[in-house]
């Protein structure tokens, strides 16, 4: 063995450089099986026909994902086939399966993010919203009705942990589960429910690609980054005339996937971003990124990341003399952003947001009062959407009984819903595409405004 080891070592020493390495080869046959998206004049009217002939669209959301027609991809081409417009049916068996024997509770799982990770605070608020819905359902149950039982399990940073938890829910006879906030974990858990055939309600992951998997065991009531990106693009380019835009995002799946609809939208409006600069989760100093952004001299910087990073980044940009307006998605409204950036730096910051938490309609104000009485704090959007998602699931279980397959039928049949967070409309992916709002930080607090109105498209020049 010793001689063999010496021979192999000698061969490696004598091997020419690159002998064990991958050698890049020139591609002599480039692929032509694609069509480059043409660059059209801003505001060109699409050639595509409206998709609003499905019952749950009601004519109000004519295109997939509620994309504005001036931001429609390949809008001068009528596609051969349209995906994700109708809900993929489930044809498997199970609807006639009997209820589990000796059933004493109706179990619902809750997949929470790690209690020590960056999503811990949002996860705790989401948990409280679900718990309140379960407690209220049990308090209101009629004689003879089984109580609901919440089974909570926290995810861990280990890859695949969410899949193991989803399997544990199935092994403990949970009827469905709710979760989670982290996009990577949510995708992993979703692949598992395709095999366990257990419905999953998502109330907090905004990744646009989550529902494009076409796995018929998922509903998401939280507005995704697609809706936030379109609103920001319309507000910045069409309403405020900002055309020199830099994106500053986290170097992670949530950052990469989350900002993509915005980047595509402003390009289709005729003003592609000048730069897309990355940062790593955990970074607190951004000298190189700040220098690059300052050299670009943008009119606007769009942040896409957690406030632990975007707050200090905003402060350092201002300290370096960058005068650009600050924009971003809902996580800029997190109190930590203003705390870390400083009120003076945060002044004038604009963010897309799911709904106005200062609204006074009874559904929301009554929920706020009940939540405060139960937990001694005001609910946020994560608590609100978790409560609504849990309520939808509770109603489905009451109608379907303790049968996962009939629960799936009930959840996938939801087209519209009025919850504490407001009106929701679900598309062919069971994704909430109802209009959202935007927030501006002015004089020490956030103010909320309705979305900007659409600009009438132009007729394409012949």
ZAFINU-379889 format. One line per field, with one value per residue (C-alpha): residue number from 1; residue in three letters; x, y, z. Coordinates in Angstrom, 2 decimals, padded with zeros to 5 digits, m for minus. Example, Ala and Ser with C-alpha at 12.3 -4.5 7.8 and 13.67 -1.06 7.14 Angstrom:
BEGIN
num [1/2];
residuo [ALA/SER];
xx [012.30/013.67];
yy [m004.50/m001.06];
zz [007.80/007.14];
// end
This chain:
BEGIN
num [1/2/3/4/5/6/7/8/9/10/11/12/13/14/15/16/17/18/19/20/21/22/23/24/25/26/27/28/29/30/31/32/33/34/35/36/37/38/39/40/41/42/43/44/45/46/47/48/49/50/51/52/53/54/55/56/57/58/59/60/61/62/63/64/65/66/67/68/69/70/71/72/73/74/75/76/77/78/79/80/81/82/83/84/85/86/87/88/89/90/91/92/93/94/95/96/97/98/99/100/101/102/103/104/105/106/107/108/109/110/111/112/113/114/115/116/117/118/119/120/121/122/123/124/125/126/127/128/129/130/131/132/133/134/135/136/137/138/139/140/141/142/143/144/145/146/147/148/149/150/151/152/153/154/155/156/157/158/159/160/161/162/163/164/165/166/167/168/169/170/171/172/173/174/175/176/177/178/179/180/181/182/183/184/185/186/187/188/189/190/191/192/193/194/195/196/197/198/199/200/201/202/203/204/205/206/207/208/209/210/211/212/213/214/215/216/217/218/219/220/221/222/223/224/225/226/227/228/229/230/231/232/233/234/235/236/237/238/239/240/241/242/243/244/245/246/247/248/249/250/251/252/253/254/255/256/257/258/259/260/261/262/263/264/265/266/267/268/269/270/271/272/273/274/275/276/277/278/279/280/281/282/283/284/285/286/287/288/289/290/291/292/293/294/295/296/297/298/299/300/301/302/303/304/305/306/307/308/309/310/311/312/313/314/315/316/317/318/319/320/321/322/323/324/325/326/327/328/329/330/331/332/333/334/335/336/337/338/339/340/341/342/343/344/345/346/347/348/349/350/351/352/353/354/355/356/357/358/359/360/361/362/363/364/365/366/367/368/369/370/371/372/373/374/375/376/377/378/379/380/381/382/383/384/385/386/387/388/389/390/391/392/393/394/395/396/397/398/399/400/401/402/403/404/405/406/407/408/409/410/411/412/413/414/415/416/417/418/419/420/421/422/423/424/425/426/427/428/429/430/431/432/433/434/435/436/437/438/439/440/441/442/443/444/445/446/447/448/449/450/451/452/453/454/455/456/457/458/459/460/461/462];
residuo [UNK/UNK/UNK/UNK/UNK/UNK/UNK/UNK/UNK/UNK/UNK/UNK/UNK/UNK/UNK/UNK/UNK/UNK/UNK/UNK/UNK/UNK/UNK/UNK/UNK/UNK/UNK/UNK/UNK/UNK/UNK/UNK/UNK/UNK/UNK/UNK/UNK/UNK/UNK/UNK/UNK/UNK/UNK/UNK/UNK/UNK/UNK/UNK/UNK/UNK/UNK/UNK/UNK/UNK/UNK/UNK/UNK/UNK/UNK/UNK/UNK/UNK/UNK/UNK/UNK/UNK/UNK/UNK/UNK/UNK/UNK/UNK/UNK/UNK/UNK/UNK/UNK/UNK/UNK/UNK/UNK/UNK/UNK/UNK/UNK/UNK/UNK/UNK/UNK/UNK/UNK/UNK/UNK/UNK/UNK/UNK/UNK/UNK/UNK/UNK/UNK/UNK/UNK/UNK/UNK/UNK/UNK/UNK/UNK/UNK/UNK/UNK/UNK/UNK/UNK/UNK/UNK/UNK/UNK/UNK/UNK/UNK/UNK/UNK/UNK/UNK/UNK/UNK/UNK/UNK/UNK/UNK/UNK/UNK/UNK/UNK/UNK/UNK/UNK/UNK/UNK/UNK/UNK/UNK/UNK/UNK/UNK/UNK/UNK/UNK/UNK/UNK/UNK/UNK/UNK/UNK/UNK/UNK/UNK/UNK/UNK/UNK/UNK/UNK/UNK/UNK/UNK/UNK/UNK/UNK/UNK/UNK/UNK/UNK/UNK/UNK/UNK/UNK/UNK/UNK/UNK/UNK/UNK/UNK/UNK/UNK/UNK/UNK/UNK/UNK/UNK/UNK/UNK/UNK/UNK/UNK/UNK/UNK/UNK/UNK/UNK/UNK/UNK/UNK/UNK/UNK/UNK/UNK/UNK/UNK/UNK/UNK/UNK/UNK/UNK/UNK/UNK/UNK/UNK/UNK/UNK/UNK/UNK/UNK/UNK/UNK/UNK/UNK/UNK/UNK/UNK/UNK/UNK/UNK/UNK/UNK/UNK/UNK/UNK/UNK/UNK/UNK/UNK/UNK/UNK/UNK/UNK/UNK/UNK/UNK/UNK/UNK/UNK/UNK/UNK/UNK/UNK/UNK/UNK/UNK/UNK/UNK/UNK/UNK/UNK/UNK/UNK/UNK/UNK/UNK/UNK/UNK/UNK/UNK/UNK/UNK/UNK/UNK/UNK/UNK/UNK/UNK/UNK/UNK/UNK/UNK/UNK/UNK/UNK/UNK/UNK/UNK/UNK/UNK/UNK/UNK/UNK/UNK/UNK/UNK/UNK/UNK/UNK/UNK/UNK/UNK/UNK/UNK/UNK/UNK/UNK/UNK/UNK/UNK/UNK/UNK/UNK/UNK/UNK/UNK/UNK/UNK/UNK/UNK/UNK/UNK/UNK/UNK/UNK/UNK/UNK/UNK/UNK/UNK/UNK/UNK/UNK/UNK/UNK/UNK/UNK/UNK/UNK/UNK/UNK/UNK/UNK/UNK/UNK/UNK/UNK/UNK/UNK/UNK/UNK/UNK/UNK/UNK/UNK/UNK/UNK/UNK/UNK/UNK/UNK/UNK/UNK/UNK/UNK/UNK/UNK/UNK/UNK/UNK/UNK/UNK/UNK/UNK/UNK/UNK/UNK/UNK/UNK/UNK/UNK/UNK/UNK/UNK/UNK/UNK/UNK/UNK/UNK/UNK/UNK/UNK/UNK/UNK/UNK/UNK/UNK/UNK/UNK/UNK/UNK/UNK/UNK/UNK/UNK/UNK/UNK/UNK/UNK/UNK/UNK/UNK/UNK/UNK/UNK/UNK/UNK/UNK/UNK/UNK/UNK/UNK/UNK/UNK/UNK/UNK/UNK/UNK/UNK/UNK/UNK/UNK/UNK/UNK/UNK/UNK/UNK/UNK/UNK/UNK/UNK/UNK/UNK/UNK/UNK/UNK/UNK/UNK/UNK/UNK/UNK/UNK/UNK/UNK/UNK/UNK/UNK/UNK];
xx [000.00/002.88/004.46/001.12/000.65/004.12/003.47/000.16/001.76/004.56/002.09/000.25/003.48/004.65/001.24/001.12/m000.70/m004.43/m004.21/m006.88/m008.74/m011.69/m010.59/m012.88/m013.69/m014.96/m018.62/m018.56/m022.29/m024.11/m027.76/m030.28/m033.34/m034.48/m035.99/m034.41/m036.93/m037.17/m036.71/m039.89/m040.59/m041.82/m045.58/m046.12/m049.52/m049.26/m050.29/m051.30/m054.96/m056.42/m056.39/m059.39/m061.85/m061.54/m064.18/m061.81/m060.29/m063.59/m062.01/m059.99/m056.67/m056.21/m052.65/m050.82/m049.57/m051.52/m048.62/m049.38/m049.69/m046.86/m044.55/m045.74/m042.86/m042.69/m045.75/m045.55/m045.88/m049.03/m047.80/m048.52/m049.59/m050.19/m049.19/m050.40/m053.81/m055.92/m055.35/m053.80/m056.38/m055.66/m056.94/m055.54/m057.49/m058.15/m061.37/m063.26/m060.67/m062.18/m061.15/m058.26/m059.53/m059.85/m059.48/m059.52/m058.23/m057.87/m054.16/m052.64/m048.87/m046.92/m043.45/m041.66/m038.25/m035.32/m035.84/m032.28/m032.17/m032.89/m036.58/m037.13/m039.14/m041.35/m041.77/m042.90/m045.52/m046.75/m046.98/m049.07/m051.50/m051.98/m052.36/m055.03/m057.02/m056.81/m057.78/m060.77/m061.91/m061.76/m063.60/m066.41/m066.79/m070.16/m070.90/m069.60/m067.05/m063.42/m060.98/m058.07/m054.55/m051.55/m048.27/m045.38/m041.91/m039.03/m036.81/m033.02/m030.26/m029.46/m030.41/m033.45/m034.69/m038.00/m038.59/m038.03/m040.49/m043.11/m042.76/m043.11/m046.39/m047.64/m046.46/m048.38/m051.61/m051.69/m054.35/m052.39/m049.67/m048.78/m045.31/m042.78/m041.03/m037.64/m037.85/m035.36/m037.11/m040.52/m039.44/m037.98/m041.13/m043.31/m041.53/m042.29/m046.04/m046.19/m045.41/m047.15/m050.27/m050.82/m051.96/m049.60/m050.67/m047.99/m048.55/m045.18/m042.75/m042.84/m040.70/m042.53/m041.40/m042.93/m046.36/m044.99/m044.08/m047.72/m047.87/m051.60/m051.13/m050.35/m052.12/m050.33/m052.20/m049.14/m048.61/m045.43/m042.47/m044.00/m046.73/m044.25/m041.84/m044.53/m045.81/m042.31/m041.54/m044.72/m044.23/m040.56/m040.46/m043.97/m045.03/m041.75/m039.64/m036.66/m034.59/m031.08/m031.69/m029.31/m030.37/m028.65/m029.74/m028.82/m026.72/m029.25/m032.25/m034.72/m032.64/m031.99/m035.53/m037.28/m035.85/m036.13/m039.70/m038.69/m035.53/m037.48/m040.29/m038.12/m036.26/m039.56/m040.41/m037.28/m034.93/m032.83/m031.03/m027.54/m026.14/m027.22/m024.90/m024.87/m024.14/m023.94/m026.23/m024.34/m022.38/m022.33/m019.79/m020.19/m017.19/m016.72/m020.42/m020.87/m017.94/m019.35/m022.84/m021.51/m019.59/m022.81/m024.54/m028.04/m031.34/m032.70/m031.35/m033.65/m032.88/m033.88/m032.80/m033.27/m033.08/m030.02/m028.05/m030.07/m030.27/m026.48/m026.07/m028.46/m026.60/m023.23/m024.53/m025.75/m022.48/m020.61/m022.67/m025.07/m028.20/m030.37/m033.91/m034.28/m036.84/m037.49/m039.96/m041.96/m039.01/m037.90/m041.00/m039.56/m038.70/m035.10/m034.52/m035.23/m033.37/m030.20/m030.31/m031.34/m034.50/m032.73/m031.43/m034.78/m036.69/m038.37/m037.79/m040.54/m041.49/m044.10/m046.37/m049.18/m051.84/m052.37/m052.01/m053.50/m056.81/m059.96/m062.26/m063.84/m062.35/m058.80/m059.40/m061.26/m058.42/m055.87/m057.86/m058.11/m054.43/m053.36/m055.54/m054.04/m050.38/m049.94/m048.64/m049.93/m049.98/m047.97/m048.60/m047.07/m049.48/m052.39/m051.72/m050.98/m054.33/m056.13/m054.33/m055.18/m058.82/m059.08/m057.60/m059.88/m062.94/m061.78/m061.28/m064.74/m066.33/m064.26/m063.83/m060.59/m059.63/m056.54/m057.83/m061.17/m059.34/m057.24/m060.43/m061.78/m058.55/m057.97/m061.55/m060.95/m061.12/m061.75/m061.48/m062.14/m059.89/m058.52/m055.80/m058.43/m059.65/m057.75/m058.10/m056.39/m055.18/m054.53/m051.61/m053.68/m051.59/m053.03/m052.81/m055.02/m053.71/m051.19/m050.14/m046.92/m045.50/m043.37/m041.39/m042.11/m041.51/m040.95/m043.58/m044.77/m047.65/m049.58/m050.95/m052.96/m051.07/m050.43/m052.89/m051.96/m050.79/m052.71/m050.46/m049.46/m050.26/m047.21/m045.70/m046.03];
yy [000.00/002.33/001.78/002.36/005.61/006.83/005.95/007.86/010.83/010.87/010.83/013.79/015.74/015.03/015.70/018.79/021.85/021.50/017.70/017.18/020.42/021.18/022.68/025.29/024.45/026.81/026.31/025.82/025.07/027.80/027.14/029.00/027.51/030.76/034.11/037.23/039.58/042.63/046.11/048.06/051.77/052.48/052.19/050.13/048.45/044.65/042.45/039.73/039.20/039.56/036.45/037.58/034.96/032.81/033.07/034.05/036.94/038.76/040.87/042.88/041.05/040.46/039.08/036.34/037.48/040.75/042.21/045.69/045.51/048.00/045.64/042.44/040.22/039.62/041.80/042.10/038.31/036.23/033.10/029.61/028.45/030.15/028.43/028.95/030.34/027.46/025.42/022.03/019.46/016.53/013.26/010.88/008.75/009.63/011.61/008.54/007.47/007.05/009.32/008.08/005.86/007.22/010.81/013.16/016.41/018.01/018.49/021.39/021.79/025.05/025.18/028.15/029.61/029.02/031.04/032.39/033.28/036.47/035.54/034.86/038.01/037.68/033.99/034.73/037.22/034.70/032.04/034.35/034.99/031.25/030.54/033.22/031.74/028.24/029.49/031.39/028.38/026.14/028.69/028.86/025.11/023.49/020.43/017.29/019.08/018.05/020.72/021.90/021.06/023.08/021.20/023.64/022.67/025.08/024.76/024.70/026.00/022.42/021.86/019.62/020.22/021.60/018.42/016.27/018.40/018.15/014.36/014.46/016.35/013.58/010.87/012.49/012.60/016.37/017.35/020.28/022.70/026.40/027.80/029.19/032.54/031.48/030.91/028.04/026.10/026.74/025.34/022.24/021.63/022.14/019.33/017.04/017.71/016.52/013.06/013.23/014.79/017.24/020.80/023.68/027.27/029.93/033.28/034.97/033.83/036.36/034.35/034.68/031.24/029.38/028.91/028.38/024.83/023.96/021.64/021.49/021.37/025.02/028.35/031.61/034.62/036.89/039.22/038.14/040.21/040.32/042.66/044.77/045.04/046.15/048.81/050.20/050.27/052.18/054.57/055.31/055.45/056.47/058.66/060.21/060.06/058.31/056.60/056.21/053.33/051.11/047.89/046.92/043.41/040.46/037.75/035.03/033.39/035.89/038.78/037.28/036.09/038.90/041.80/040.15/041.31/044.90/044.71/043.24/045.78/048.91/047.47/047.00/050.60/051.60/052.26/049.22/049.46/050.92/048.37/045.41/045.37/042.47/042.12/039.07/038.42/039.50/042.30/045.57/047.61/048.26/050.39/048.81/048.80/052.39/053.56/051.85/053.25/056.74/056.66/055.75/058.85/057.27/059.04/056.12/053.12/050.12/047.98/044.31/042.61/042.47/045.67/044.38/044.99/047.62/049.99/050.36/050.41/053.34/055.23/054.62/055.73/059.02/059.50/059.07/061.84/059.71/061.83/059.24/058.55/055.27/052.62/048.99/046.26/045.71/044.92/048.54/049.28/047.06/049.25/048.04/049.79/053.25/052.37/051.28/053.83/056.71/058.80/061.49/058.94/057.11/060.34/060.12/056.36/054.66/050.99/048.73/047.25/044.66/046.87/049.91/048.80/052.11/051.38/051.68/049.01/046.91/043.60/044.89/047.05/044.25/041.86/044.38/044.72/040.94/040.45/043.17/041.73/038.27/039.18/042.73/044.07/045.26/042.76/043.33/042.10/038.70/038.16/039.36/037.13/034.15/034.67/034.87/031.81/029.83/030.95/029.75/026.40/026.04/026.74/024.19/021.50/022.18/021.77/018.80/016.88/015.11/014.14/015.71/015.28/016.95/019.73/020.23/020.55/023.22/025.26/025.15/026.28/029.63/032.41/035.39/036.00/038.92/038.66/040.95/042.03/043.00/041.70/038.85/037.37/034.13/033.38/030.11/029.39/030.04/033.17/036.40/039.08/041.75/045.35/046.49/049.95/051.85/053.56/056.69/057.57/061.20/063.12/060.10/057.67/055.69/057.01/054.72/055.50/053.63/052.29/054.71/054.53/052.90/055.06/054.47/052.46/053.88/052.31/050.63/052.49/050.78];
zz [000.00/000.82/m002.63/m004.35/m002.42/m003.46/m007.12/m007.16/m005.40/m007.98/m010.84/m009.37/m008.89/m012.43/m013.99/m016.18/m014.89/m015.36/m015.77/m013.10/m013.70/m015.94/m019.23/m020.75/m024.37/m026.99/m027.88/m031.66/m031.89/m029.95/m029.19/m031.31/m029.64/m028.06/m028.97/m027.53/m025.97/m028.25/m026.85/m027.58/m027.16/m023.61/m023.27/m026.42/m026.33/m026.17/m029.07/m026.62/m025.94/m022.48/m020.32/m018.28/m019.52/m016.39/m013.65/m010.86/m012.81/m013.24/m015.98/m013.45/m013.80/m017.51/m017.52/m015.66/m012.26/m012.60/m014.58/m016.00/m019.76/m020.34/m018.38/m020.05/m021.26/m025.02/m025.30/m029.10/m029.50/m029.08/m027.23/m028.51/m025.05/m021.68/m018.46/m014.88/m015.85/m014.59/m011.47/m011.93/m010.78/m008.52/m010.02/m007.44/m004.98/m001.37/m001.25/m000.05/002.53/006.02/008.87/011.04/013.88/017.42/016.21/019.20/017.63/014.21/013.90/011.96/011.57/011.79/010.23/011.81/010.91/013.29/016.50/016.29/012.57/010.59/010.21/013.93/014.72/011.65/012.42/015.96/014.73/012.16/014.88/017.07/014.21/013.63/017.35/017.72/014.84/016.36/019.83/018.48/016.43/019.50/021.65/019.07/018.39/018.81/020.98/019.36/017.17/017.53/018.72/016.60/017.77/016.59/016.17/015.85/014.69/014.10/011.05/011.28/008.97/007.94/004.29/004.03/007.56/006.29/004.27/007.35/009.33/006.59/006.74/010.53/010.11/007.84/010.24/013.12/011.06/010.62/008.09/006.64/007.70/007.54/006.77/006.34/005.78/004.43/000.67/000.50/003.27/001.74/m001.63/000.04/002.09/m000.99/m002.86/000.06/000.10/m003.50/m002.08/001.30/m000.31/002.53/001.86/002.63/003.29/002.89/004.58/004.33/001.60/m001.30/m003.78/m007.14/m008.32/m005.37/m006.92/m010.43/m009.46/m010.24/m007.24/m006.47/m002.70/m002.03/m001.49/m000.69/000.67/001.05/m001.96/m003.71/m004.90/m008.36/m007.13/m005.18/m008.10/m010.55/m008.16/m007.55/m011.27/m012.07/m009.17/m009.87/m013.67/m014.74/m011.82/m010.65/m013.78/m012.18/m014.84/m013.34/m010.94/m008.98/m007.24/m003.97/m002.98/m000.82/m002.44/m001.66/m003.23/m001.67/m003.00/m006.41/m007.07/m005.26/m007.21/m010.63/m011.43/m010.69/m012.80/m015.71/m015.32/m015.48/m018.47/m020.27/m019.40/m021.30/m018.38/m017.38/m014.04/m014.14/m011.71/m009.61/m006.59/m004.11/m000.42/001.83/004.75/007.85/006.15/008.07/006.12/002.42/001.38/m002.06/m002.93/m001.75/m003.88/m006.98/m006.42/m005.78/m009.05/m010.92/m009.47/m009.51/m009.00/m006.97/m005.04/m004.58/m001.52/m001.47/001.72/005.47/007.55/009.43/006.22/004.34/007.33/007.74/003.94/003.62/006.35/004.68/001.28/002.74/004.64/001.34/m000.26/m002.33/m002.72/m004.51/m003.31/m001.42/m002.39/m001.56/m000.68/002.51/004.76/004.70/006.82/009.55/012.62/012.48/009.14/010.58/013.77/011.94/009.14/011.40/011.04/009.02/006.49/006.35/005.69/002.28/001.86/m000.15/000.05/m001.52/001.15/001.15/002.75/004.96/008.62/009.72/007.98/010.05/008.63/011.42/010.28/010.80/013.89/015.67/014.88/016.20/019.42/019.91/019.10/021.53/024.28/023.75/023.28/024.57/021.23/017.87/014.99/011.82/008.29/009.07/011.96/009.81/006.82/009.08/010.81/007.46/006.10/009.23/009.02/005.41/006.40/009.44/007.29/004.72/007.38/008.84/005.41/004.23/007.46/008.47/004.92/003.31/m000.22/000.35/002.24/m000.89/m002.95/m000.62/m000.52/m004.28/m004.89/m003.15/m005.73/m003.48/000.24/002.56/005.60/008.27/005.81/003.24/m000.08/m001.72/m005.18/m006.11/m009.63/m011.44/m009.13/m005.96/m005.47/m004.05/m006.77/m005.17/m005.36/m002.76/m001.48/m000.89/002.19/002.66/005.76/006.60/009.83/012.03/010.78/007.77/005.67/003.31/m000.15/m002.81/m005.85/m008.74/m011.60/m014.89/m017.76/m021.01/m023.35/m026.72/m030.03/m031.49/m034.44/m037.78];
// end
